[in-house]
Amino acid sequence: MFTEHSFLFNHSNWKHPKTSRKLHIRRLLDILQICIQRGDWDRARRAWAILARCREVNWKSMWRTSLLLITQGTNFDVDDAQMNEDKVRFLSVMMRQHPDERESILKELVLRLIHAGQHRRAMEELDLYVYLPSYPYQDNAVLHTYAGLIALYLAQPSGENSEETTYGPSVHAADQPISLTPR
């Protein structure tokens, strides 16, 4: 019925399309990938909005694409903290709705919280007594590394110029030489 079609990107769950609808969806997936690679974020968002409504597309399994499109290429003045908070909120929702990908979503969520400076919340998300000792998280070196680095960061003294975090000799006002020249 259809002739051979060549597609630019190999989408893992898509076989050769047998209907015109599936052919159009496959082309739209190619358009989405091209727009992302070119940095055409508005067109990529429009393609994603169409794809997310198609029953043939499992948009929950493409959560990484959604995360990329949330804040990339925004022209309006949104601070990094707000964009990061949007990503954290999205990842929290996806973690509850998509339990199959919970391990990789948790890695991304903890990384976003660290970038936002929310180290305590990141440590709470890791929940050392629930996630890390249980399977499959116990074998994930990235999560254990995050937990160790966050614990080290939180153990640091809070003062910026404390003696524990100052390297080299400290200089105090009493140690300064007194100048005898008039000012």
Salt bridges, closest charged atoms under 4 A:
ASP30 OD1 - HIS11 NE2 3.60
ASP40 OD2 - ARG43 NH1 3.09
ASP42 OD1 - ARG45 NH1 3.45
GLU56 OE2 - ARG21 NE 2.71
GLU85 OE2 - ARG121 NH1 3.83
ASP86 OD1 - ARG89 NH1 3.20
GLU108 OE2 - ARG112 NE 3.02
